[in-house]
Amino acid sequence: MPLVEINFDGLVGPSHNYAGLSLGNLASANNAGEVSYPRAAALQGLGKMRHNIALGLTQGLFTPLPRPNPVLLKALGLENIDESDGVQRRLRAAAWSASSMWTANAATVSPAPDTVDGRCHLTAANLVTMPHRSQEWPDTVRQLRLAFANNQSFEVHDAVPPCFGDEGAANHMRMCASHDVPGLEIFVYGTTGGAFPARQHEQASRAVARLHGLNPERCLFVEQASEAIAAGAFHNDVVAVANERVLFTHEQAFADPEGTYAAIRERLPEAEIVVVSASIVSLGDAIRSYLFNAQLLTLPSGEMGLVIPLEAWETPSVRSWLEGHVASNGPIRRVLPVDVRQSMANGGGPACLRLRVVADPATVDPRFLLNEAKLVLVEQVVSEHWPEQIDPADIGSESLARSVIKARAALLEALALPELA
Ligand code: SUG
């Protein structure tokens, strides 16, 4: 049974907009009120998926969740209210958010070689820190239970209780000799972020590790540096990323960097830890450019490639670090810039847009796997149905709501996914 890493990207939803809902996410705050381009955004995301398929990688797709979310609008008593004050407008915008596109926050995933029952375990993330994200998990679970319905290979858990914030794979890294052998699972939590919230609670991470039946000797619970959160690294994947034996991290990612590296090396002697020092790429440049919100991938040749946002390539300190690393024969052999600017403007880089699942593709519902023909089909649906642009002032408009609902329905029909309608 060949276990490979499958990247499930979230398709940018038809209601993609810039409502500035995420405190501590600098891009979301800086672009609040801007006009968004949902059609272009979704096509950019699909472009990244095509790019990664062309590299010879297995690619999956998750569909956008129902928006505007009738469940949230009803629960907040906002169903029949037209006149809104500022707070009500933000709550309404929450119900319209397309934030489920960032599937790195959909769940935490422990592949079969790591778990006591030999199945791949997924726990949906409760995302309770941000109201617009806390509505995602019940619909996310529905989608995960469909994609991973094969219960000989998978178990999908409900989110952990809302007393402990959990943001999923964005705060979880797995290191291993190769994807198909037991790995070291590294859970990164925050305690404080100055003016900004620490979204991942240690007890949520520990609960996920227990639910997944992980071997405690192959788990690490590591604190994120509060200075990183305070500087805008609202998830660990904004300042660090791992793949197989390589950890690629900013010097200021962890509260105790040396202790963290030593603990990793003790458990995984073959680990290669690539640290970018703050004197070469400042924490500010790392966060603005999203250098670490990259897909560190093992290519079919066995070499590692780093899929970065164009913004990183355009940042002089970052580009010169990357060029130096490749020239000095470091473990990242190829740098692969992609354009996901519409998602980036809400704080979502290439890594945010994907959930990594190590599994045998034959055990996944094929409707969630992509090939060129399906990509073309989805592009057609997006080109025909996704709104060209959304001004945040349009949020709440009935005609826009109708087109957003219709667009998602057209996608579900094209993908033959009536269960999600
Ligand atoms: O949760 N942005 C998302 C970005 C998530 C990025 N994911 C990872 N780092 N894995 C967030 O802050 C912006 C929504 C708005 O402002 O309208 C937003 O939700």
Boltz pocket constraint, residues with backbone or C-beta under 6 A from the ligand:
constraints:
  - pocket:
      binder: B
      contacts: [[A, 17], [A, 18], [A, 19], [A, 20], [A, 21], [A, 22], [A, 25], [A, 28], [A, 29], [A, 97], [A, 99], [A, 102], [A, 104], [A, 105], [A, 130], [A, 133], [A, 170], [A, 234], [A, 235], [A, 237], [A, 238], [A, 346], [A, 347], [A, 348], [A, 349], [A, 351], [A, 352], [A, 353]]
      max_distance: 6.0
